[in-house]
Amino acid sequence: VLVTGATGKVGQTFLRRFLGDEAWSDARVRAL
């Protein structure tokens, strides 16, 4: 998953939910 604006309000909320979801436990995140 490529996330732009990861440090913003929406990006932080997305990352928190994404990383906490077991369905995506093997996924990697790249934030630019």
PAGU-29019 format. One record per atom (N, C-alpha, C): x, y, z; atom name. Coordinates in Angstrom, 3 decimals. Example, Ala and Ser with C-alpha at 12.3 -4.5 7.8 and 13.67 -1.06 7.14 Angstrom:
// PAGU-29019
<r><east>13.190</east><north>-5.690</north><up>7.800</up><atom>N</atom></r>
<r><east>12.300</east><north>-4.500</north><up>7.800</up><atom>CA</atom></r>
<r><east>13.200</east><north>-3.300</north><up>7.800</up><atom>C</atom></r>
<r><east>12.850</east><north>-2.250</north><up>7.080</up><atom>N</atom></r>
<r><east>13.670</east><north>-1.060</north><up>7.140</up><atom>CA</atom></r>
<r><east>12.900</east><north>0.030</north><up>7.870</up><atom>C</atom></r>
// end
This chain:
// PAGU-29019
<r><east>0.851</east><north>-1.181</north><up>0.000</up><atom>N</atom></r>
<r><east>0.000</east><north>0.000</north><up>0.000</up><atom>CA</atom></r>
<r><east>0.886</east><north>1.229</north><up>0.000</up><atom>C</atom></r>
<r><east>0.612</east><north>2.152</north><up>-0.873</up><atom>N</atom></r>
<r><east>1.318</east><north>3.427</north><up>-0.918</up><atom>CA</atom></r>
<r><east>0.411</east><north>4.480</north><up>-0.306</up><atom>C</atom></r>
<r><east>0.903</east><north>5.157</north><up>0.713</up><atom>N</atom></r>
<r><east>0.107</east><north>6.178</north><up>1.394</up><atom>CA</atom></r>
<r><east>0.794</east><north>7.519</north><up>1.223</up><atom>C</atom></r>
<r><east>0.065</east><north>8.501</north><up>0.698</up><atom>N</atom></r>
<r><east>0.606</east><north>9.859</north><up>0.635</up><atom>CA</atom></r>
<r><east>-0.115</east><north>10.683</north><up>1.693</up><atom>C</atom></r>
<r><east>0.573</east><north>11.595</north><up>2.294</up><atom>N</atom></r>
<r><east>-0.032</east><north>12.388</north><up>3.360</up><atom>CA</atom></r>
<r><east>-0.205</east><north>11.594</north><up>4.640</up><atom>C</atom></r>
<r><east>0.700</east><north>10.661</north><up>4.884</up><atom>N</atom></r>
<r><east>0.568</east><north>9.758</north><up>6.030</up><atom>CA</atom></r>
<r><east>0.662</east><north>10.467</north><up>7.370</up><atom>C</atom></r>
<r><east>1.269</east><north>11.641</north><up>7.397</up><atom>N</atom></r>
<r><east>1.404</east><north>12.336</north><up>8.672</up><atom>CA</atom></r>
<r><east>0.207</east><north>13.220</north><up>8.978</up><atom>C</atom></r>
<r><east>-0.683</east><north>13.357</north><up>8.026</up><atom>N</atom></r>
<r><east>-1.872</east><north>14.178</north><up>8.238</up><atom>CA</atom></r>
<r><east>-2.922</east><north>13.441</north><up>9.050</up><atom>C</atom></r>
<r><east>-3.985</east><north>14.143</north><up>9.348</up><atom>N</atom></r>
<r><east>-5.074</east><north>13.599</north><up>10.172</up><atom>CA</atom></r>
<r><east>-5.692</east><north>12.348</north><up>9.548</up><atom>C</atom></r>
<r><east>-5.997</east><north>12.414</north><up>8.266</up><atom>N</atom></r>
<r><east>-6.613</east><north>11.278</north><up>7.574</up><atom>CA</atom></r>
<r><east>-5.629</east><north>10.121</north><up>7.452</up><atom>C</atom></r>
<r><east>-4.381</east><north>10.427</north><up>7.108</up><atom>N</atom></r>
<r><east>-3.362</east><north>9.386</north><up>6.973</up><atom>CA</atom></r>
<r><east>-3.115</east><north>8.646</north><up>8.266</up><atom>C</atom></r>
<r><east>-3.053</east><north>9.366</north><up>9.366</up><atom>N</atom></r>
<r><east>-2.820</east><north>8.729</north><up>10.664</up><atom>CA</atom></r>
<r><east>-3.980</east><north>7.820</north><up>11.046</up><atom>C</atom></r>
<r><east>-5.195</east><north>8.274</north><up>10.797</up><atom>N</atom></r>
<r><east>-6.374</east><north>7.458</north><up>11.103</up><atom>CA</atom></r>
<r><east>-6.380</east><north>6.200</north><up>10.248</up><atom>C</atom></r>
<r><east>-6.094</east><north>6.360</north><up>8.952</up><atom>N</atom></r>
<r><east>-6.047</east><north>5.205</north><up>8.056</up><atom>CA</atom></r>
<r><east>-5.009</east><north>4.192</north><up>8.519</up><atom>C</atom></r>
<r><east>-3.790</east><north>4.665</north><up>8.795</up><atom>N</atom></r>
<r><east>-2.716</east><north>3.754</north><up>9.185</up><atom>CA</atom></r>
<r><east>-3.040</east><north>3.023</north><up>10.476</up><atom>C</atom></r>
<r><east>-3.614</east><north>3.715</north><up>11.435</up><atom>N</atom></r>
<r><east>-3.972</east><north>3.079</north><up>12.704</up><atom>CA</atom></r>
<r><east>-4.965</east><north>1.938</north><up>12.470</up><atom>C</atom></r>
<r><east>-5.983</east><north>2.195</north><up>11.655</up><atom>N</atom></r>
<r><east>-6.990</east><north>1.151</north><up>11.376</up><atom>CA</atom></r>
<r><east>-6.417</east><north>0.032</north><up>10.518</up><atom>C</atom></r>
<r><east>-5.645</east><north>0.408</north><up>9.519</up><atom>N</atom></r>
<r><east>-5.058</east><north>-0.568</north><up>8.598</up><atom>CA</atom></r>
<r><east>-4.127</east><north>-1.517</north><up>9.344</up><atom>C</atom></r>
<r><east>-3.225</east><north>-0.957</north><up>10.133</up><atom>N</atom></r>
<r><east>-2.249</east><north>-1.778</north><up>10.846</up><atom>CA</atom></r>
<r><east>-2.894</east><north>-2.615</north><up>11.943</up><atom>C</atom></r>
<r><east>-4.051</east><north>-2.197</north><up>12.433</up><atom>N</atom></r>
<r><east>-4.745</east><north>-2.940</north><up>13.473</up><atom>CA</atom></r>
<r><east>-5.658</east><north>-4.029</north><up>12.936</up><atom>C</atom></r>
<r><east>-5.825</east><north>-4.092</north><up>11.611</up><atom>N</atom></r>
<r><east>-6.727</east><north>-5.058</north><up>10.986</up><atom>CA</atom></r>
<r><east>-5.975</east><north>-6.353</north><up>10.686</up><atom>C</atom></r>
<r><east>-6.422</east><north>-7.444</north><up>11.260</up><atom>N</atom></r>
<r><east>-5.750</east><north>-8.732</north><up>11.073</up><atom>CA</atom></r>
<r><east>-5.735</east><north>-9.188</north><up>9.616</up><atom>C</atom></r>
<r><east>-6.693</east><north>-8.749</north><up>8.821</up><atom>N</atom></r>
<r><east>-6.748</east><north>-9.134</north><up>7.412</up><atom>CA</atom></r>
<r><east>-5.525</east><north>-8.616</north><up>6.647</up><atom>C</atom></r>
<r><east>-4.897</east><north>-7.575</north><up>7.149</up><atom>N</atom></r>
<r><east>-3.747</east><north>-6.969</north><up>6.490</up><atom>CA</atom></r>
<r><east>-2.459</east><north>-7.185</north><up>7.278</up><atom>C</atom></r>
<r><east>-2.420</east><north>-8.180</north><up>8.130</up><atom>N</atom></r>
<r><east>-1.262</east><north>-8.387</north><up>9.010</up><atom>CA</atom></r>
<r><east>0.033</east><north>-8.680</north><up>8.244</up><atom>C</atom></r>
<r><east>-0.064</east><north>-9.215</north><up>7.035</up><atom>N</atom></r>
<r><east>1.133</east><north>-9.515</north><up>6.240</up><atom>CA</atom></r>
<r><east>1.504</east><north>-8.381</north><up>5.285</up><atom>C</atom></r>
<r><east>0.706</east><north>-7.332</north><up>5.250</up><atom>N</atom></r>
<r><east>0.936</east><north>-6.231</north><up>4.315</up><atom>CA</atom></r>
<r><east>2.054</east><north>-5.321</north><up>4.806</up><atom>C</atom></r>
<r><east>2.651</east><north>-4.623</north><up>3.855</up><atom>N</atom></r>
<r><east>3.669</east><north>-3.628</north><up>4.185</up><atom>CA</atom></r>
<r><east>3.161</east><north>-2.262</north><up>3.752</up><atom>C</atom></r>
<r><east>3.550</east><north>-1.255</north><up>4.471</up><atom>N</atom></r>
<r><east>3.123</east><north>0.113</north><up>4.173</up><atom>CA</atom></r>
<r><east>4.347</east><north>0.945</north><up>3.838</up><atom>C</atom></r>
<r><east>4.229</east><north>1.715</north><up>2.775</up><atom>N</atom></r>
<r><east>5.262</east><north>2.697</north><up>2.435</up><atom>CA</atom></r>
<r><east>4.602</east><north>4.061</north><up>2.458</up><atom>C</atom></r>
<r><east>5.093</east><north>4.912</north><up>3.287</up><atom>N</atom></r>
<r><east>4.539</east><north>6.261</north><up>3.395</up><atom>CA</atom></r>
<r><east>5.537</east><north>7.255</north><up>2.816</up><atom>C</atom></r>
<r><east>5.060</east><north>8.081</north><up>1.902</up><atom>N</atom></r>
<r><east>5.921</east><north>9.097</north><up>1.286</up><atom>CA</atom></r>
<r><east>5.522</east><north>10.467</north><up>1.765</up><atom>C</atom></r>
// end
